[in-house]
Amino acid sequence: MHAPVTATNLARAEAAAQAADAARRRMDWITHAILILGVLLFFLPVWIVIAGSTHDPGTIGRGEVPLLPGNQGLANYAEAWGTGAAKSMAVPVSTMMLNSFVMALAIAVGKIAVSLLSAYAVVFFRFPGRMLAFWAIFITLMLPVEVRIFPTFKVVSDLGLINTYAGLIIPLIASATATLLFRQFFMTIPDELVEAAKMDGAGPMRFFVDVVVPLSRTNIAALFVILFIYGWNQYLWPLLITTGGEIETIVVGIVKMINSEANIEWHIVMATTVMALLPPVAVVILMQRWFVKGLVETEK
């Protein structure tokens, strides 16, 4: 039997609800405070770089850490964009950013294209050695560029691709991770859809272009963001493959500025660093909706 509803029971239930609501609000305050603290800890070094890029060389040269912007921002950014750090014989930021953008874009597009085709072949075609080919691709996950750097450099050197965009981009195009992700997605495509496409007279490439690629657009967008940032942040391979400033990338250029034996022009280094942040941030912001959708979408 249920206890009778009385004023005392109602008061207790209301008090319990109020206590639970108060506890929930306290937890909300705590979680928001922790989140704000984390954001401040991560953003503080970035803000110091932004503020430092607007001061004259003497301020940073004296070891001061300015927290407020100075009045030399436009001059510093113009100098970095047009000439770079003169004392370290650096390449202008405009040239380095163009090289990094071309490399990152080509790597992202190339990895996605190669991975789409390889995963499509492994999932939808039946041929001898199909699974052997897949596992051969999968095993390369254990062999990153750093492990095979010397034989890769030897091959590129023998092909005469040193200090070229082709040598900078092609060795980094293959992606076992993207192939694995696309394979897992393609395996969720219903067999009825494949049979319907065959009954409509669609060939393999038409089915790939008209059905598989449109279904994969959110996955493609999510991978594009990740692979673009991967390509933009490359350091070791561009450092080895570039021998002239005409195709030097922004990450290599920043390290050369800092490692210069001459007096480091910190105002130019910081201005260059801020400009190097802009393209990856822009890609994440512009494709944020597709990126999140591609990571969390489960309905196929």
Buried (B, 14 or more C-beta within 10 A) or exposed (E): EEEEEEEEEEEEEEEEEEEEEEEEEEEEEEEEEEEEEEEEEEEEEEEBBBBBBBBEBEBBBEEEEEEEBBEBBEEBBEBBBEBBBEBBEBBBBBBBBBBBBBBBBBBBBBBBEBBBEBBBBBBBEEEEEEEEBBEEBBEBEEEEEEEEBEEBBEBBEEEEBBBBBEBBBBBBBBBBBBBBBBBEBBEEBEEEEBEEBEEEEBEBEEBBEEBBEEBBEBBBBBBBBBBBBBBBBBEEBBBBBBEEBEBBBBBBBBEBBEEBEEEBBBBBBBBBBBBBBEBBEEBBEEBEEBBBBBBEEEEE
